């Protein structure tokens, strides 16, 4: 459809600014999203919170993320990427700012606005990823999308550091006030983001699409690629996702299995380290810093090599590699080599592949969908996968025999079945990439054609809409 980007061998300044803006927005939003972990530690005893109240506060954002990804992604294919991004950031800023005024023992207030924050964050990632991809050339698309995903880790690490050092100075309500200021800063980065030319063309807004292309290529609209007509696409319907069974199975299955395993391991690892090494929880938390940093390194690594090796091979490596690391940790958790715990080493290896591999899993969930369903498909996959944030702790509680599904009391006796279960989830994640098709080097026009070929025509009961005509953009030779 729009092959003008694919003719370039390097990124323009505006394309680089778009990636920078996307990474900053992602980091700022994720910083705010994970601040609740520090807030709970400060209010759980003074407020005398029950287990049920604590559970509702912590899970409300996860439920909101799932619902937000589904709804915002669908809306972005109906009204455009940029308006939805503005709305998600606005909701996020208002909800975070409202939390700075949380009344004493206002756990219902806290849970309600955490739910709204989850709704906005789910939509942000589901829409921002397709938008970035739609401005990138095919040979850089995976790399730049993976880079955006890497800044999720940077936001979380920044949240951990600032939460630990600033909370004693400004209080936990001050953390939310800081988060609101950072969310407002995200609006400044939105000024660098234009509407997707893919979406504009699909709606017949040809001059705006031409201007968007000109902005990205840093040329005048008059010098932008010529317009060649093609049929206008009807607006996306959610049920149309089921007409693409390969894309649906690959994206939904990889997201869900990955989120179950990754969230379960991150929840359990600090306690296991403290028990196995017989060290205080604070010391175990310091060891987890190295695990988190390794995860960031892994995401940057996979972003750098994805265009060379492809999504499907690397997705399979992520699944098998993470599963292997966890099985090593399960079988050798009590062993040491040179005084170094193999459990800690296995977690480092897991973070490199299992956490770092989301730079492959996340962007692939958007790439496999045709252009007219890309945000809807990405939102549905991310929303479906977000349920893993709830399923992971539930599975861990069942494995350990604990009634506490938010922070189950881990025991070393349960490490073999626990890590075995999460290893199986990673293995399923790797196999999911074999269901989908390879997107390396394919333009979105090629992906649209492939998705159309894989489409299941039986699912839809709607007659085909009448065709109008819309231009595609090509460079004249």
BAKOL-84144 format. One record per residue (C-alpha): residue in one letter; x, y, z. Coordinates in steps of 0.2 Angstrom, whole numbers, padded with zeros to 4 digits, always signed. Layout:
BEGIN
AXYZ...
//
This chain:
BEGIN
X+0000+0000+0000X+0013+0013+0006X+0030+0008+0000X+0038+0025+0000X+0045+0021+0017X+0053+0004+0011X+0063+0013-0002X+0074+0022+0011X+0089+0014+0018X+0090+0025+0034X+0078+0034+0045X+0074+0052+0043X+0075+0064+0058X+0056+0064+0060X+0055+0045+0060X+0069+0045+0074X+0059+0058+0084X+0044+0047+0082X+0053+0033+0090X+0060+0044+0103X+0043+0051+0108X+0036+0033+0108X+0050+0027+0120X+0048+0041+0132X+0029+0040+0133X+0031+0021+0136X+0044+0024+0150X+0034+0038+0158X+0018+0028+0158X+0026+0012+0165X+0035+0021+0179X+0018+0027+0185X+0009+0011+0182X+0021+0001+0194X+0022+0014+0208X+0008+0005+0216X+0020-0008+0222X+0028+0005+0234X+0012+0013+0239X+0005-0003+0245X+0020-0006+0256X+0017+0011+0265X-0002+0009+0267X-0006-0009+0271X-0002-0008+0289X-0008+0009+0294X-0025+0006+0284X-0026-0011+0291X-0030-0018+0274X-0038-0035+0273X-0031-0048+0260X-0047-0045+0250X-0044-0026+0249X-0026-0028+0245X-0030-0040+0231X-0043-0028+0224X-0031-0014+0223X-0017-0024+0215X-0028-0033+0202X-0039-0018+0197X-0026-0011+0186X-0023-0028+0178X-0041-0030+0174X-0042-0013+0167X-0027-0016+0156X-0036-0031+0148X-0052-0021+0145X-0043-0006+0139X-0032-0015+0126X-0047-0023+0118X-0058-0007+0118X-0045+0006+0113X-0037-0005+0100X-0054-0007+0092X-0057+0011+0093X-0040+0015+0085X-0045+0006+0069X-0062+0016+0069X-0057+0034+0073X-0038+0034+0071X-0022+0030+0081X-0018+0048+0086X-0035+0053+0094X-0035+0037+0104X-0017+0040+0110X-0022+0057+0116X-0037+0050+0125X-0027+0037+0134X-0013+0049+0140X-0027+0061+0146X-0036+0047+0156X-0019+0042+0163X-0014+0060+0168X-0031+0063+0176X-0032+0046+0185X-0014+0048+0192X-0017+0065+0198X-0033+0060+0207X-0023+0047+0216X-0013+0061+0224X-0029+0066+0234X-0033+0049+0240X-0042+0050+0257X-0036+0041+0272X-0040+0023+0271X-0048+0026+0254X-0044+0009+0247X-0060+0009+0236X-0055+0026+0229X-0037+0019+0226X-0043+0003+0217X-0056+0013+0206X-0043+0025+0199X-0030+0011+0197X-0043+0003+0186X-0044+0018+0175X-0025+0019+0175X-0025+0001+0169X-0037+0005+0155X-0027+0019+0149X-0010+0009+0149X-0018-0006+0140X-0024+0006+0126X-0007+0015+0125X+0003+0000+0121X-0010-0008+0110X-0011+0008+0099X+0007+0015+0100X+0015-0001+0094X+0005-0002+0077X+0008+0017+0075X+0026+0016+0076X+0027+0001+0065X+0017+0010+0051X+0030+0024+0050X+0045+0012+0048X+0053+0004+0033X+0051-0015+0033X+0069-0018+0036X+0069-0007+0052X+0052-0011+0058X+0056-0025+0070X+0071-0016+0077X+0062+0000+0081X+0047-0008+0088X+0058-0019+0100X+0067-0003+0105X+0050+0005+0111X+0046-0011+0120X+0063-0010+0129X+0058+0006+0137X+0045-0003+0147X+0059-0010+0158X+0067+0007+0159X+0051+0014+0166X+0050+0000+0179X+0068+0002+0184X+0066+0021+0186X+0050+0018+0196X+0059+0006+0208X+0073+0018+0211X+0063+0034+0212X+0050+0025+0223X+0063+0019+0235X+0072+0036+0237X+0058+0049+0235X+0044+0041+0245X+0053+0045+0262X+0054+0063+0256X+0038+0067+0247X+0026+0053+0253X+0017+0040+0243X+0004+0053+0238X+0019+0064+0232X+0024+0049+0220X+0007+0050+0212X+0008+0069+0210X+0025+0066+0202X+0017+0053+0191X+0004+0066+0185X+0017+0078+0181X+0026+0065+0170X+0010+0061+0162X+0008+0079+0157X+0025+0078+0150X+0020+0064+0139X+0008+0076+0130X+0023+0086+0124X+0030+0071+0116X+0013+0068+0107X+0016+0084+0097X+0029+0074+0088X+0017+0060+0083X+0006+0061+0067X-0008+0051+0061X-0004+0035+0053X-0004+0037+0034X-0011+0019+0033X-0026+0023+0043X-0029+0039+0033X-0028+0031+0017X-0040+0017+0022X-0053+0031+0026X-0050+0040+0010X-0042+0056+0018X-0029+0057+0004X-0022+0074+0006X-0019+0071+0025X-0011+0054+0021X+0001+0063+0009X+0005+0076+0022X+0009+0063+0035X+0020+0054+0022X+0029+0070+0018X+0032+0074+0037X+0039+0057+0039X+0051+0058+0024X+0055+0077+0027X+0049+0083+0011X+0035+0095+0005X+0018+0087+0001X+0021+0091-0017X+0036+0080-0018X+0028+0066-0008X+0024+0050-0018X+0010+0050-0031X-0007+0043-0027X-0013+0028-0036X-0031+0023-0033X-0037+0006-0024X-0053+0001-0015X-0057+0010+0001X-0058-0003+0015X-0074-0004+0026X-0072+0000+0045X-0065-0014+0055X-0077-0026+0065X-0071-0035+0080X-0078-0052+0074X-0067-0050+0058X-0052-0055+0069X-0059-0073+0069X-0057-0073+0050X-0038-0073+0052X-0036-0089+0063X-0017-0090+0061X-0014-0072+0066X-0027-0075+0080X-0019-0091+0087X-0001-0085+0085X-0004-0068+0094X-0016-0073+0107X-0007-0089+0112X+0010-0081+0113X+0004-0066+0123X-0006-0076+0136X+0008-0090+0138X+0021-0077+0140X+0012-0066+0152X+0007-0081+0163X+0025-0087+0164X+0034-0070+0165X+0023-0063+0179X+0023-0079+0189X+0042-0079+0189X+0044-0061+0193X+0032-0063+0208X+0040-0078+0215X+0059-0075+0212X+0063-0063+0226X+0056-0075+0239X+0064-0090+0232X+0081-0082+0232X+0079-0076+0250X+0074-0094+0255X+0087-0103+0246X+0102-0092+0250X+0095-0089+0268X+0097-0070+0266X+0085-0055+0271X+0072-0050+0259X+0081-0033+0256X+0097-0043+0250X+0086-0053+0238X+0079-0037+0231X+0096-0031+0227X+0100-0047+0218X+0084-0044+0208X+0091-0028+0202X+0104-0038+0192X+0090-0049+0185X+0080-0033+0179X+0095-0025+0171X+0098-0041+0162X+0081-0041+0156X+0083-0024+0148X+0099-0030+0140X+0090-0044+0133X+0077-0033+0125X+0090-0022+0117X+0099-0037+0111X+0083-0045+0103X+0079-0028+0095X+0096-0027+0087X+0096-0045+0079X+0077-0047+0075X+0079-0040+0057X+0094-0052+0054X+0087-0068+0060X+0068-0066+0059X+0053-0066+0071X+0049-0085+0070X+0066-0092+0074X+0069-0079+0088X+0052-0082+0095X+0056-0101+0096X+0072-0097+0104X+0064-0086+0117X+0052-0100+0121X+0064-0114+0122X+0078-0104+0130X+0067-0097+0144X+0060-0114+0147X+0078-0122+0148X+0084-0108+0160X+0069-0112+0172X+0071-0130+0171X+0090-0128+0176X+0084-0117+0191X+0072-0130+0196X+0084-0145+0196X+0099-0136+0202X+0092-0123+0214X+0102-0129+0229X+0118-0131+0220X+0132-0118+0219X+0148-0116+0208X+0162-0106+0215X+0151-0100+0229X+0138-0093+0216X+0120-0099+0217X+0114-0108+0202X+0097-0103+0206X+0102-0085+0204X+0112-0089+0188X+0097-0097+0181X+0086-0082+0184X+0099-0071+0175X+0099-0083+0160X+0080-0083+0161X+0079-0063+0161X+0091-0062+0146X+0079-0073+0136X+0062-0074+0145X+0061-0056+0149X+0071-0049+0135X+0061-0059+0122X+0046-0048+0124X+0055-0037+0111X+0050-0051+0099X+0033-0056+0107X+0025-0039+0108X+0029-0031+0091X+0025-0048+0082X+0007-0047+0090X+0004-0032+0079X+0013-0036+0063X+0004-0052+0059X-0013-0043+0057X-0019-0034+0041X-0018-0015+0041X-0037-0012+0043X-0037-0024+0059X-0019-0020+0066X-0024-0010+0081X-0039-0021+0084X-0029-0037+0083X-0014-0030+0093X-0027-0024+0107X-0036-0040+0107X-0019-0050+0109X-0012-0039+0122X-0029-0038+0132X-0030-0057+0131X-0012-0059+0137X-0015-0047+0151X-0026-0060+0159X-0010-0069+0162X-0006-0056+0175X-0020-0064+0185X-0018-0082+0180X+0000-0082+0184X-0002-0078+0202X-0018-0090+0203X-0008-0104+0196X+0007-0100+0208X-0006-0101+0223X-0012-0118+0217X+0005-0125+0215X+0011-0119+0233X-0006-0123+0241X-0008-0105+0247X-0024-0096+0249X-0016-0079+0245X-0017-0077+0227X-0008-0060+0226X+0008-0065+0235X+0008-0084+0238X+0020-0090+0252X+0033-0099+0241X+0042-0114+0247X+0057-0123+0240X+0047-0139+0239X+0036-0131+0226X+0050-0125+0215X+0051-0140+0204X+0032-0140+0199X+0032-0121+0199X+0046-0118+0187X+0041-0133+0177X+0024-0126+0174X+0031-0109+0169X+0043-0118+0158X+0029-0127+0149X+0021-0110+0146X+0036-0103+0138X+0037-0118+0127X+0020-0115+0121X+0024-0097+0118X+0038-0103+0107X+0027-0115+0097X+0015-0101+0094X+0027-0093+0083X+0027-0108+0072X+0008-0106+0069X+0011-0088+0063X+0020-0083+0047X+0037-0074+0046X+0036-0055+0044X+0054-0052+0042X+0057-0040+0027X+0039-0040+0022X+0031-0023+0018X+0014-0021+0025X+0007-0023+0008X+0015-0040+0008X+0008-0044+0025X-0010-0038+0020X-0009-0050+0005X-0003-0064+0016X-0016-0061+0029X-0029-0061+0015X-0023-0078+0009X-0024-0085+0026X-0041-0078+0030X-0056-0090+0034X-0071-0084+0024X-0083-0095+0033X-0083-0085+0049X-0091-0069+0043X-0109-0068+0040X-0109-0050+0033X-0110-0046+0015X-0095-0038+0007X-0096-0019+0008X-0097-0009-0009X-0080-0003-0015X-0075+0015-0017X-0057+0020-0022X-0043+0026-0012X-0025+0030-0018X-0010+0020-0013X+0007+0029-0013X+0022+0024-0024X+0037+0033-0030X+0037+0036-0049X+0052+0029-0058
//
